[in-house]
């Protein structure tokens, strides 16, 4: 048996689809950052076309014994094309002045925090799912309501951190010994005490979800939080409390017995943030966060479930905070500790910090303060970029 005609037809159709997307991505734009992004999208789609051509001309297509390999390669290419079409093309087609201003904000912010220029994302301000990132495409989405909303901007840095973690693949390597030591210690304890099989099952789930493979999403989310805390300080903790109140029902979910989620429990996230602040020298600010959080917990009458500590042991929370603190310093990110002392060269970082201070001191007067701050910031961006 020779070439599979149906798969050949599908691959040709996918090639033509790539070409249509290339044509759409080449629209003229007055925004330099969008022109750069357009070239990157064009390059990615052209590379996918090359993979399609290689697939069509390769032996896997021509020998039925290897059709399975050709099939899986085709599917992989198709998924990558779909990713570009679903996320990159809408950014290119719908890019607006609001997106441009947000991207300029991120460019200036990146310079203040030591963010690598080659990893700076393009920003879309049309998200209906809060903040999100597509690290492989260097896209960050901001909710429309946060275009001039300073209080939410710490989460913008969280999403930017996901791009760093995608590129800096060894960033969390020194966290592995913490996880390995805890897992073996806890497994031995379960064996010695003859505990329930369910506890052993939960321990296995904890190991996978905290791990460094594809399913290990908790260490990535924690690390993104901690990077944001490292560069923007206590305001990230205050924003985390705000986000938890607005979007979460139970601060201790997921715990053993719950359906596993991509994000660890809000309580554990805050504990990590508080630990990072202590490492940075902000012990008082860390305590203030925890006190406010405790008040929220009392108001919501949430109770820490049995087994919670199995998923979120103190040694892992402190371990990942120390890992990220050291790695941020090693990679040359600029700590909030430094930027707080240099407000003239870290305008946006300090503005976010001032915003949260103003909100906490006088929430009634905050909207007027924020409106004026945004006006001044736009003037500043116009002069500096």
LODRENFI-680761 format. One line per field, with one value per residue (C-alpha): residue number from 1; residue in three letters; chain; x, y, z. Coordinates in nm, 3 decimals, m for minus. Layout:
# LODRENFI-680761
num (NUM,...)
residu (ALA,...)
chaine (A,...)
X (X,...)
Y (Y,...)
Z (Z,...)
//
This chain:
# LODRENFI-680761
num (1,2,3,4,5,6,7,8,9,10,11,12,13,14,15,16,17,18,19,20,21,22,23,24,25,26,27,28,29,30,31,32,33,34,35,36,37,38,39,40,41,42,43,44,45,46,47,48,49,50,51,52,53,54,55,56,57,58,59,60,61,62,63,64,65,66,67,68,69,70,71,72,73,74,75,76,77,78,79,80,81,82,83,84,85,86,87,88,89,90,91,92,93,94,95,96,97,98,99,100,101,102,103,104,105,106,107,108,109,110,111,112,113,114,115,116,117,118,119,120,121,122,123,124,125,126,127,128,129,130,131,132,133,134,135,136,137,138,139,140,141,142,143,144,145,146,147,148,149,150,151,152,153,154,155,156,157,158,159,160,161,162,163,164,165,166,167,168,169,170,171,172,173,174,175,176,177,178,179,180,181,182,183,184,185,186,187,188,189,190,191,192,193,194,195,196,197,198,199,200,201,202,203,204,205,206,207,208,209,210,211,212,213,214,215,216,217,218,219,220,221,222,223,224,225,226,227,228,229,230,231,232,233,234,235,236,237,238,239,240,241,242,243,244,245,246,247,248,249,250,251,252,253,254,255,256,257,258,259,260,261,262,263,264,265,266,267,268,269,270,271,272,273,274,275,276,277,278,279,280,281,282,283,284,285,286,287,288,289,290,291,292,293,294,295,296,297,298,299,300,301,302,303,304,305,306,307,308,309,310,311,312,313,314,315,316,317,318,319,320,321,322,323,324,325,326,327,328,329,330,331,332,333,334,335,336,337,338,339,340,341,342,343,344,345,346,347,348,349,350,351,352,353,354,355,356,357,358,359,360,361,362,363,364,365,366,367,368,369,370,371,372,373,374,375,376,377,378,379,380,381,382,383,384,385)
residu (UNK,UNK,UNK,UNK,UNK,UNK,UNK,UNK,UNK,UNK,UNK,UNK,UNK,UNK,UNK,UNK,UNK,UNK,UNK,UNK,UNK,UNK,UNK,UNK,UNK,UNK,UNK,UNK,UNK,UNK,UNK,UNK,UNK,UNK,UNK,UNK,UNK,UNK,UNK,UNK,UNK,UNK,UNK,UNK,UNK,UNK,UNK,UNK,UNK,UNK,UNK,UNK,UNK,UNK,UNK,UNK,UNK,UNK,UNK,UNK,UNK,UNK,UNK,UNK,UNK,UNK,UNK,UNK,UNK,UNK,UNK,UNK,UNK,UNK,UNK,UNK,UNK,UNK,UNK,UNK,UNK,UNK,UNK,UNK,UNK,UNK,UNK,UNK,UNK,UNK,UNK,UNK,UNK,UNK,UNK,UNK,UNK,UNK,UNK,UNK,UNK,UNK,UNK,UNK,UNK,UNK,UNK,UNK,UNK,UNK,UNK,UNK,UNK,UNK,UNK,UNK,UNK,UNK,UNK,UNK,UNK,UNK,UNK,UNK,UNK,UNK,UNK,UNK,UNK,UNK,UNK,UNK,UNK,UNK,UNK,UNK,UNK,UNK,UNK,UNK,UNK,UNK,UNK,UNK,UNK,UNK,UNK,UNK,UNK,UNK,UNK,UNK,UNK,UNK,UNK,UNK,UNK,UNK,UNK,UNK,UNK,UNK,UNK,UNK,UNK,UNK,UNK,UNK,UNK,UNK,UNK,UNK,UNK,UNK,UNK,UNK,UNK,UNK,UNK,UNK,UNK,UNK,UNK,UNK,UNK,UNK,UNK,UNK,UNK,UNK,UNK,UNK,UNK,UNK,UNK,UNK,UNK,UNK,UNK,UNK,UNK,UNK,UNK,UNK,UNK,UNK,UNK,UNK,UNK,UNK,UNK,UNK,UNK,UNK,UNK,UNK,UNK,UNK,UNK,UNK,UNK,UNK,UNK,UNK,UNK,UNK,UNK,UNK,UNK,UNK,UNK,UNK,UNK,UNK,UNK,UNK,UNK,UNK,UNK,UNK,UNK,UNK,UNK,UNK,UNK,UNK,UNK,UNK,UNK,UNK,UNK,UNK,UNK,UNK,UNK,UNK,UNK,UNK,UNK,UNK,UNK,UNK,UNK,UNK,UNK,UNK,UNK,UNK,UNK,UNK,UNK,UNK,UNK,UNK,UNK,UNK,UNK,UNK,UNK,UNK,UNK,UNK,UNK,UNK,UNK,UNK,UNK,UNK,UNK,UNK,UNK,UNK,UNK,UNK,UNK,UNK,UNK,UNK,UNK,UNK,UNK,UNK,UNK,UNK,UNK,UNK,UNK,UNK,UNK,UNK,UNK,UNK,UNK,UNK,UNK,UNK,UNK,UNK,UNK,UNK,UNK,UNK,UNK,UNK,UNK,UNK,UNK,UNK,UNK,UNK,UNK,UNK,UNK,UNK,UNK,UNK,UNK,UNK,UNK,UNK,UNK,UNK,UNK,UNK,UNK,UNK,UNK,UNK,UNK,UNK,UNK,UNK,UNK,UNK,UNK,UNK,UNK,UNK,UNK,UNK,UNK,UNK,UNK,UNK,UNK,UNK,UNK,UNK,UNK,UNK,UNK,UNK,UNK,UNK,UNK,UNK,UNK,UNK,UNK,UNK,UNK,UNK,UNK,UNK,UNK)
chaine (A,A,A,A,A,A,A,A,A,A,A,A,A,A,A,A,A,A,A,A,A,A,A,A,A,A,A,A,A,A,A,A,A,A,A,A,A,A,A,A,A,A,A,A,A,A,A,A,A,A,A,A,A,A,A,A,A,A,A,A,A,A,A,A,A,A,A,A,A,A,A,A,A,A,A,A,A,A,A,A,A,A,A,A,A,A,A,A,A,A,A,A,A,A,A,A,A,A,A,A,A,A,A,A,A,A,A,A,A,A,A,A,A,A,A,A,A,A,A,A,A,A,A,A,A,A,A,A,A,A,A,A,A,A,A,A,A,A,A,A,A,A,A,A,A,A,A,A,A,A,A,A,A,A,A,A,A,A,A,A,A,A,A,A,A,A,A,A,A,A,A,A,A,A,A,A,A,A,A,A,A,A,A,A,A,A,A,A,A,A,A,A,A,A,A,A,A,A,A,A,A,A,A,A,A,A,A,A,A,A,A,A,A,A,A,A,A,A,A,A,A,A,A,A,A,A,A,A,A,A,A,A,A,A,A,A,A,A,A,A,A,A,A,A,A,A,A,A,A,A,A,A,A,A,A,A,A,A,A,A,A,A,A,A,A,A,A,A,A,A,A,A,A,A,A,A,A,A,A,A,A,A,A,A,A,A,A,A,A,A,A,A,A,A,A,A,A,A,A,A,A,A,A,A,A,A,A,A,A,A,A,A,A,A,A,A,A,A,A,A,A,A,A,A,A,A,A,A,A,A,A,A,A,A,A,A,A,A,A,A,A,A,A,A,A,A,A,A,A,A,A,A,A,A,A,A,A,A,A,A,A,A,A,A,A,A,A,A,A,A,A,A,A,A,A,A,A,A,A,A,A,A,A,A,A)
X (0.000,0.129,0.031,m0.279,m0.488,m0.723,m0.445,m0.262,m0.573,m0.610,m0.247,m0.283,m0.593,m0.404,m0.120,m0.368,m0.522,m0.180,m0.143,m0.478,m0.375,m0.042,m0.227,m0.452,m0.158,0.020,m0.220,m0.062,m0.058,0.064,0.173,0.537,0.480,0.201,0.422,0.681,0.416,0.283,0.629,0.654,0.313,0.413,0.737,0.551,0.295,0.568,0.749,0.427,0.397,0.751,0.653,0.353,0.574,0.824,0.538,0.401,0.743,0.849,0.846,0.571,0.317,0.427,0.439,0.120,0.327,0.405,0.069,0.010,0.319,0.209,m0.136,0.002,0.239,m0.050,m0.259,0.025,0.066,m0.310,m0.324,m0.050,m0.226,m0.548,m0.365,m0.239,m0.581,m0.773,m0.544,m0.289,m0.507,m0.782,m0.514,m0.381,m0.720,m0.881,m0.583,m0.694,m0.554,m0.643,m0.433,m0.150,m0.156,m0.162,0.134,0.326,0.245,0.389,0.698,0.768,0.686,0.916,1.203,1.140,1.141,1.425,1.197,1.379,1.280,1.269,0.998,0.770,0.413,0.160,m0.148,m0.513,m0.767,m1.073,m1.065,m1.395,m1.215,m1.011,m0.635,m0.485,m0.169,m0.062,0.311,0.395,0.261,0.367,0.010,m0.137,m0.506,m0.635,m1.001,m1.157,m1.250,m0.884,m0.759,m0.752,m0.790,m0.462,m0.571,m0.581,m0.245,m0.043,m0.217,m0.086,0.262,0.149,0.062,0.389,0.562,0.407,0.599,0.922,0.856,0.788,1.126,1.329,1.280,1.531,1.390,1.232,1.493,1.601,1.242,1.255,1.450,1.185,0.909,1.103,1.195,0.840,0.689,0.918,0.880,0.500,0.478,0.687,0.465,0.153,0.312,0.427,0.087,m0.111,m0.330,m0.619,m0.561,m0.737,m0.460,m0.199,m0.406,m0.420,m0.044,0.008,m0.220,m0.028,0.301,0.172,0.005,0.308,0.549,0.753,0.582,0.286,0.031,0.240,0.055,0.059,0.430,0.392,0.099,0.275,0.593,0.404,0.252,0.590,0.764,0.491,0.535,0.913,0.881,0.566,0.569,0.272,0.026,0.023,m0.094,m0.371,m0.478,m0.484,m0.725,m0.942,m0.939,m1.025,m1.325,m1.448,m1.399,m1.369,m1.620,m1.391,m1.035,m0.933,m1.034,m0.898,m0.818,m0.798,m1.125,m1.204,m1.183,m0.831,m0.800,m0.525,m0.479,m0.394,m0.612,m0.629,m0.515,m0.197,m0.132,m0.154,0.071,0.334,0.299,0.339,0.653,0.804,0.740,0.928,1.223,1.217,1.226,0.857,0.760,0.513,0.338,0.322,0.152,m0.095,m0.197,m0.247,m0.452,m0.682,m0.711,m0.803,m1.084,m1.214,m1.205,m1.407,m1.666,m1.705,m1.707,m1.489,m1.327,m0.996,m1.083,m0.918,m0.621,m0.560,m0.198,m0.130,m0.165,m0.008,0.261,0.457,0.786,0.670,0.524,0.844,1.054,0.901,0.912,1.285,1.341,1.169,1.337,1.681,1.601,1.462,1.785,1.995,1.804,1.844,1.483,1.456,1.308,1.040,1.275,1.506,1.236,1.058,1.373,1.395,1.049,1.182,1.299,1.016,0.709,0.459,0.576,0.546,0.216,0.064,0.196,0.060,m0.275,m0.320,m0.203,m0.452,m0.733,m0.667,m0.639,m0.944,m1.145,m1.408,m1.160,m0.982,m1.177,m1.086,m0.724,m0.707,m0.853,m0.590,m0.313,m0.413,m0.414,m0.064,0.056,m0.067,0.116,0.429,0.405,0.361,0.686,0.897,0.798)
Y (0.000,0.346,0.696,0.740,0.968,1.092,1.197,1.354,1.556,1.670,1.778,1.976,2.145,2.229,2.379,2.600,2.701,2.812,3.024,3.193,3.271,3.411,3.639,3.760,3.819,4.050,4.343,4.688,4.836,5.164,4.986,4.865,4.596,4.448,4.446,4.248,4.008,3.968,3.865,3.607,3.463,3.454,3.274,3.017,2.945,2.916,2.667,2.465,2.466,2.328,2.049,1.967,1.951,1.727,1.502,1.475,1.395,1.160,0.781,0.766,0.878,0.620,0.305,0.180,0.038,0.397,0.561,0.575,0.794,1.017,1.042,1.158,1.407,1.551,1.586,1.762,2.013,2.064,2.147,2.406,2.567,2.579,2.748,3.023,3.063,3.073,3.304,3.488,3.581,3.749,3.962,4.070,4.137,4.317,4.506,4.848,5.162,5.019,4.712,4.936,5.139,4.820,4.679,5.002,4.976,4.625,4.735,5.006,4.772,4.508,4.754,4.837,4.474,4.339,4.138,4.007,4.225,3.930,3.767,4.072,3.971,4.135,4.243,4.206,4.392,4.194,3.904,3.784,3.526,3.752,3.749,3.463,3.388,3.174,3.151,2.963,3.258,3.532,3.661,3.800,3.890,4.161,4.204,4.515,4.647,4.653,4.880,5.169,4.954,4.966,4.726,4.431,4.496,4.266,3.975,4.109,4.037,3.689,3.611,3.760,3.525,3.226,3.328,3.339,2.993,2.856,2.987,2.932,2.557,2.508,2.788,2.548,2.271,2.327,2.272,1.903,1.794,1.955,1.760,1.435,1.455,1.535,1.261,0.989,1.104,1.112,0.779,0.614,0.768,0.628,0.282,0.292,0.400,0.173,0.462,0.436,0.356,0.683,0.881,0.703,0.784,1.151,1.152,1.019,1.289,1.552,1.428,1.448,1.788,1.943,1.763,1.890,1.697,1.813,1.749,1.940,2.268,2.376,2.454,2.664,2.864,2.912,3.021,3.275,3.420,3.435,3.600,3.866,3.915,3.943,4.230,4.412,4.340,4.335,4.460,4.116,3.972,4.231,4.158,3.786,3.851,4.064,3.792,3.521,3.715,3.791,3.450,3.174,2.997,2.802,2.915,2.559,2.397,2.176,1.958,1.577,1.433,1.729,1.733,1.846,2.188,2.370,2.618,2.526,2.643,3.019,2.972,2.794,3.059,3.335,3.147,3.128,3.498,3.582,3.368,3.543,3.883,3.768,3.659,4.004,4.180,4.277,4.087,4.350,4.363,3.983,3.988,4.254,4.036,3.731,3.929,4.063,3.714,3.567,3.820,3.718,3.352,3.430,3.624,3.339,3.080,2.849,2.564,2.402,2.043,1.735,1.634,1.986,1.983,1.669,1.874,2.193,2.110,2.400,2.259,2.265,2.615,2.750,2.543,2.683,3.038,3.002,2.842,3.127,3.394,3.255,3.197,3.549,3.690,3.459,3.559,3.930,4.025,4.351,4.306,4.536,4.602,4.787,4.958,5.093,5.292,5.425,5.561,5.781,5.478,5.240,5.453,5.174,4.936,5.211,5.334,4.990,4.988,5.338,5.237,4.958,5.179,5.447,5.194,5.053,5.397,5.553,5.332,5.603,5.846,5.581,5.615,5.982,5.908,5.626,5.841,6.109,5.850,5.697,6.036,6.109,5.762,5.796,6.127,5.961,5.673,5.917,6.089,5.782,5.533)
Z (0.000,m0.096,0.003,0.218,m0.006,0.264,0.500,0.209,0.127,0.488,0.504,0.181,0.320,0.640,0.433,0.250,0.584,0.706,0.395,0.451,0.807,0.687,0.449,0.730,0.962,0.718,0.751,0.776,1.126,1.278,1.595,1.598,1.862,1.650,1.341,1.537,1.663,1.306,1.187,1.466,1.374,1.007,1.098,1.309,1.037,0.772,0.994,1.026,0.648,0.628,0.868,0.648,0.339,0.519,0.627,0.273,0.129,0.407,0.417,0.682,0.423,0.168,0.378,0.544,0.831,0.937,0.868,1.241,1.286,1.000,1.156,1.493,1.330,1.130,1.447,1.628,1.344,1.327,1.699,1.663,1.368,1.569,1.857,1.628,1.467,1.795,1.989,1.773,1.475,1.683,1.849,1.510,1.355,1.650,1.789,1.911,2.070,2.413,2.333,2.218,2.540,2.748,2.552,2.608,2.978,2.983,2.791,3.049,3.337,3.191,3.192,3.558,3.676,3.460,3.233,2.922,2.628,2.388,2.603,2.631,2.543,2.319,2.517,2.425,2.640,2.534,2.780,2.924,3.142,3.368,3.298,3.101,2.905,2.612,2.686,2.366,2.165,2.410,2.447,2.768,2.792,3.022,3.117,2.968,3.311,3.416,3.137,3.386,3.698,3.889,4.161,3.920,3.754,3.983,3.808,3.478,3.613,3.721,3.358,3.233,3.477,3.298,2.985,3.186,3.327,2.979,2.865,3.183,3.202,3.486,3.703,3.955,3.947,4.307,4.426,4.333,4.644,4.869,4.695,4.688,5.057,5.167,4.952,5.084,5.444,5.420,5.237,5.506,5.774,5.606,5.592,5.954,6.084,5.855,5.744,5.501,5.137,5.051,5.220,5.009,4.699,4.796,4.851,4.498,4.361,4.555,4.411,4.054,4.090,4.263,4.028,3.736,3.456,3.246,3.522,3.776,3.745,4.110,4.126,3.809,3.950,4.281,4.105,3.890,4.210,4.375,4.081,4.079,4.453,4.412,4.162,4.281,4.655,4.896,4.634,4.478,4.810,4.839,4.484,4.564,4.850,4.619,4.352,4.603,4.734,4.383,4.223,4.485,4.707,4.938,5.022,5.112,4.782,4.640,4.940,4.961,4.841,4.614,4.237,4.148,3.984,3.795,4.079,4.440,4.728,4.783,5.142,5.028,4.765,5.024,5.264,4.988,4.909,5.278,5.297,4.995,5.155,5.466,5.250,5.089,5.425,5.447,5.761,5.882,5.543,5.546,5.885,5.768,5.476,5.696,5.947,5.676,5.529,5.867,5.895,5.552,5.653,5.967,5.766,5.520,5.800,5.595,5.786,5.706,5.606,5.745,5.533,5.399,5.518,5.315,4.997,5.131,5.387,5.530,5.406,5.043,5.068,5.223,4.983,4.668,4.807,4.875,4.533,4.349,4.562,4.479,4.111,4.066,4.206,3.990,3.675,3.742,3.803,3.995,4.339,4.474,4.766,4.527,4.319,4.625,4.702,4.344,4.256,3.974,3.774,3.874,3.811,3.741,4.013,4.272,4.130,4.181,4.538,4.600,4.455,4.706,4.991,4.888,4.857,5.203,5.365,5.199,4.965,4.936,4.781,4.576,4.243,4.210,4.302,4.046,3.767,3.824,3.853,3.520,3.352,3.479,3.380,3.021,2.998,3.135,2.887,2.602,2.696,2.767,2.497)
//
